[in-house]
Amino acid sequence: MDLTFSYPGRAEHVFLHIDGMHDHHTPDLHRMTPDGGGWTSTLSVPDDLVSSYRVVPLDASAAARFDTTADPRSRWLGLMDSVVPHVLDHPAWYPPMPGSGASGRLIMPGAPEQPGWAEDDPVTWDEAELDGRRLWTSGLRDAECLLVISDGVTWAQTSLPAALERLRASGRLPRLAVVAVDTRADRVTLLSRSEAYRTLISDRVLPWARTLVDVPPGRTVIAGESLGGLSAVDLVLRRPDAVQLAVATSGSFWFDDVASEVRASGAPSGVRVHLSAGRGEGRNMPDHAAAVADALRGAGVPTSLDIGTHGHEMAGWTGALTRGLVELLRRSTR
């Protein structure tokens, strides 16, 4: 589907970046075209895309800095202060995700369902602290299942509790308690299949949560995206005594050869896994996810796989998480 983006202001350059379509590591980002007193760009957008996008006008000095910065990451990060809000006159347009720094968001007509999510839901979390680490919680009373998710500081900006309650009310999910764990400060080290993460979740967070809600490992879900997804699968394979269900969204399976390890060593009984990835993420993430799914199935682990069209970002991960929970808990609680 063709979409036309416009920017009415004056600028030296105006960049348009759509996650899942454009790669910010490329030598030159997508530039809008001067059009009278403004700028436009018409692009063919995949009909099933879910994405954040950024409109980035630069004045002459900012454009000069961009053109003389060689490192792609530095050049990309240098644009973030120049991103402007944008409204697209199209039914696929939505406001940006909170904290994303994006101009807007696209959910195209053929996109997969975003179960439970609705615009204008309140962001309602309780907060706690465990061993100096922040936790955001919801529903830690009378729950039937328990969800623990990494990157808590990011999820705490979303209305995930409201989405889960809507799915419960419609009969698609059981009553679900949530603990979102702050992993920001030591993220790369902690979420690189570390023993420290296994200990944190299995021996600290879960025992703490189970003093408030009595949920066994077979009804406990560990979830995460990117390195958090990698660590979620690692956790159920290494510590099924603590947690047996995993939702791994855009898992960084390129980081370690999880598929070969599973084929060589097998998997514990009782484990169930849901994997997802986006076609626009780079690093061949759908292929890596499919290889891990095949290996898990070969080891007797019930595993589902959801491949969509999105980038490596929250706009694609919110719906992927709730689709995964609906699929996983449907299989695990019947």
C-alpha positions in Angstrom: 0.0 0.0 0.0 1.3 3.4 -0.9 1.5 6.0 1.9 2.5 9.7 1.4 4.2 11.4 4.2 4.7 15.2 4.3 6.5 17.8 6.3 5.5 21.4 5.9 8.5 23.2 7.4 11.8 24.5 6.1 14.9 22.3 6.5 18.2 21.4 4.9 17.3 17.7 4.8 14.3 15.8 6.1 14.8 12.1 6.9 11.9 9.6 7.1 12.7 6.4 8.9 10.1 3.6 9.2 11.2 0.7 11.5 11.0 -2.6 9.8 11.5 -1.0 6.4 14.5 1.2 6.7 17.9 0.2 8.1 19.5 3.0 10.1 22.9 1.2 9.7 23.0 2.1 6.0 25.3 4.8 4.7 22.4 7.0 3.8 19.0 7.2 5.4 15.8 7.7 3.4 15.5 11.4 2.5 12.2 13.1 1.8 11.9 15.2 -1.4 11.5 19.0 -1.5 8.0 19.9 -2.6 7.2 23.6 -2.9 7.6 25.0 0.6 7.7 21.5 2.3 8.8 17.9 1.9 7.1 14.7 0.8 7.8 11.0 0.4 5.5 8.3 -1.0 6.5 4.8 -0.1 5.1 1.4 -0.7 4.4 0.0 2.8 3.8 -3.7 3.5 0.2 -4.3 4.2 0.9 -6.2 7.4 3.5 -3.8 8.9 3.4 -2.7 12.5 6.0 0.0 13.1 7.1 3.2 14.6 8.3 5.9 12.3 10.4 9.1 12.6 10.3 12.4 10.7 13.6 14.2 11.2 14.2 17.7 9.8 17.7 19.1 10.0 18.9 22.6 9.7 22.2 23.4 7.9 24.4 22.9 10.9 22.8 19.6 12.0 22.9 18.4 8.4 26.6 19.2 8.3 27.2 17.2 11.5 25.3 14.3 10.1 27.2 14.3 6.8 30.6 14.4 8.5 29.9 11.6 11.1 31.2 8.3 9.9 30.0 5.9 12.6 26.5 4.8 11.7 25.4 4.4 15.3 26.7 7.8 16.4 25.1 9.4 13.3 21.7 7.7 14.1 21.7 8.7 17.7 22.6 12.2 16.8 19.3 12.5 14.9 17.1 11.6 17.9 16.9 15.2 19.3 15.6 16.4 16.0 12.6 13.9 15.6 9.3 15.8 15.4 5.7 14.7 16.1 3.8 13.8 13.0 0.2 12.9 12.1 -0.6 11.0 9.0 -4.1 11.3 7.6 -4.7 7.6 7.3 -6.5 4.9 9.3 -3.3 3.1 9.9 -1.8 6.0 11.9 -1.6 5.8 15.7 0.2 7.9 18.3 3.8 6.8 19.1 4.5 4.3 21.9 5.2 6.1 25.2 8.9 6.7 25.6 9.8 5.6 22.0 10.9 9.0 20.8 9.0 8.3 17.5 6.9 10.7 15.4 4.0 8.2 15.0 3.1 4.6 14.6 1.6 2.5 11.8 -0.6 -0.6 12.2 -1.5 -1.5 8.6 -4.8 -3.1 7.7 -3.3 -6.5 7.2 -1.3 -6.5 10.4 -1.8 -9.3 12.9 -4.2 -8.8 15.8 -2.9 -6.7 18.7 -4.8 -8.6 21.4 -6.0 -6.7 24.4 -4.4 -3.3 23.5 -6.4 -0.2 23.2 -5.6 3.5 22.8 -6.0 5.7 25.9 -5.9 2.8 28.4 -4.4 4.0 31.7 -0.9 3.1 32.7 -1.4 1.5 36.2 1.3 -0.4 37.9 2.3 -0.9 41.5 6.0 -0.6 42.4 8.2 -2.6 44.7 11.9 -3.1 45.3 13.9 -6.4 45.8 17.6 -6.4 46.7 17.8 -2.8 45.4 16.2 -3.6 42.0 12.9 -2.0 41.0 9.9 -4.2 40.2 6.6 -3.1 38.6 3.7 -5.3 39.5 0.1 -5.9 38.7 -2.5 -8.3 39.9 -0.5 -10.0 42.7 -3.6 -11.3 44.3 -5.8 -14.3 43.4 -4.1 -14.9 40.0 -4.2 -18.2 38.2 -0.9 -17.6 36.3 2.2 -15.5 36.7 4.1 -13.5 34.1 7.7 -12.2 34.8 9.1 -10.0 32.1 12.5 -8.3 31.7 13.1 -4.7 30.6 10.6 -3.6 33.2 11.4 0.1 32.9 10.1 -0.1 29.3 7.0 -2.2 30.0 6.1 0.1 32.9 5.4 2.9 30.4 2.7 0.7 28.7 -0.8 -0.2 29.6 0.0 -4.0 29.7 -2.1 -4.6 32.9 -5.2 -3.1 31.1 -4.5 -5.2 28.0 -4.3 -8.4 30.1 -7.4 -7.6 32.1 -9.3 -7.0 28.8 -8.2 -10.4 27.6 -9.2 -12.0 30.9 -12.6 -10.4 30.7 -13.2 -11.7 27.2 -12.2 -15.2 28.3 -9.0 -15.4 26.2 -6.6 -15.4 29.2 -6.7 -16.6 32.8 -6.3 -14.0 35.5 -2.6 -13.1 35.2 -0.3 -11.5 37.7 2.7 -9.6 36.3 6.2 -8.7 37.6 8.2 -6.5 35.3 11.9 -6.5 36.4 14.3 -3.6 35.9 17.2 -5.0 33.9 18.4 -1.7 32.4 21.6 -1.0 34.3 23.3 -4.3 33.7 21.2 -5.4 30.7 23.8 -6.9 28.3 25.7 -8.8 30.9 22.6 -9.9 32.8 20.6 -11.0 29.8 23.4 -12.9 28.0 22.2 -16.3 29.3 23.9 -15.5 32.6 23.8 -17.5 35.8 23.1 -14.2 37.5 19.8 -13.8 35.6 18.8 -17.4 36.3 19.4 -16.8 40.0 17.7 -13.4 40.0 14.5 -14.8 38.5 14.4 -18.3 39.9 15.8 -17.7 43.4 14.8 -14.2 44.2 11.9 -12.7 42.1 9.8 -15.8 41.8 10.0 -16.8 45.5 9.2 -13.2 46.4 6.1 -13.1 44.0 4.9 -16.5 45.3 4.6 -15.2 48.8 1.8 -13.0 47.3 0.3 -15.4 44.7 0.6 -19.2 44.8 1.3 -20.1 41.2 3.4 -23.2 40.3 6.2 -23.4 37.7 3.8 -25.0 35.1 1.6 -21.8 35.2 4.5 -19.3 35.3 5.7 -17.5 32.2 9.0 -15.8 31.7 9.0 -13.3 28.8 11.4 -10.9 27.2 12.4 -9.3 23.9 15.8 -9.3 22.2 18.4 -10.5 24.7 15.5 -10.9 27.2 13.9 -13.4 24.8 17.1 -15.3 24.5 17.3 -15.4 28.3 13.6 -16.5 28.7 14.2 -19.6 26.6 17.5 -20.2 28.5 15.7 -20.0 31.8 13.0 -22.6 31.1 15.6 -25.0 29.8 18.0 -24.5 32.7 15.5 -23.9 35.6 12.2 -25.7 34.9 11.9 -26.2 38.7 11.1 -22.5 38.8 9.4 -21.6 35.5 8.3 -23.8 32.6 6.6 -21.4 30.1 8.4 -18.9 27.9 7.4 -16.1 25.5 10.5 -15.0 23.6 9.9 -12.0 21.4 12.6 -11.3 18.8 15.0 -13.5 20.8 18.7 -12.7 20.1 19.4 -16.3 19.0 22.2 -15.1 16.8 24.1 -14.4 20.0 24.4 -18.2 20.9 23.6 -21.3 18.9 20.7 -22.3 21.1 19.3 -24.6 18.4 22.4 -26.8 18.3 22.5 -26.9 22.1 18.9 -28.2 22.2 19.5 -30.7 19.5 22.6 -32.0 21.4 21.3 -31.9 24.9 17.5 -32.2 24.7 15.0 -30.3 26.8 13.3 -30.9 30.2 9.8 -32.2 30.3 6.9 -29.8 31.1 8.4 -26.9 29.2 6.3 -24.9 26.6 7.6 -22.1 24.4 6.2 -19.4 22.1 8.7 -17.6 19.8 8.1 -14.6 17.6 10.2 -12.4 15.3 9.9 -9.6 12.7 10.9 -9.7 9.1 12.3 -6.2 9.3 14.6 -6.7 12.3 17.9 -7.7 10.6 20.3 -10.4 11.7 18.1 -13.0 10.1 16.0 -13.1 13.2 13.0 -15.0 11.7 15.4 -17.8 10.5 17.1 -18.0 13.9 13.7 -18.2 15.6 12.5 -20.9 13.2 15.7 -22.9 13.8 15.2 -22.8 17.6 11.5 -23.7 17.2 12.4 -26.7 15.1 15.0 -27.8 17.6 12.6 -27.4 20.6 9.9 -29.4 18.8 12.5 -32.1 17.9 13.2 -32.3 21.7 9.6 -32.8 22.5 8.8 -29.2 23.6 5.4 -27.8 22.4 6.5 -24.7 20.5 4.6 -22.1 18.5 6.2 -19.6 16.1 4.8 -16.2 15.0 6.6 -14.3 12.2 5.3 -10.8 11.5 6.4 -7.7 9.7 7.9 -5.3 12.2 11.3 -3.9 13.4 13.3 -4.5 16.5 11.1 -2.2 18.7 8.2 -1.9 21.1 5.6 -1.1 18.4 5.9 -4.7 17.2 6.6 -6.3 20.6 3.4 -5.3 22.4 1.0 -7.2 20.2 3.6 -10.0 19.8 3.7 -10.5 23.6 -0.1 -10.7 24.0 -0.5 -13.0 21.0 2.2 -15.2 22.5 0.5 -15.3 25.9 -2.9 -16.1 24.4 -1.4 -19.0 22.4 0.9 -20.3 25.2 -1.7 -20.2 28.0 -4.4 -21.6 25.8 -2.2 -24.6 25.3 -1.0 -24.7 28.9 -4.2 -24.3 30.8 -6.7 -26.5 29.0 
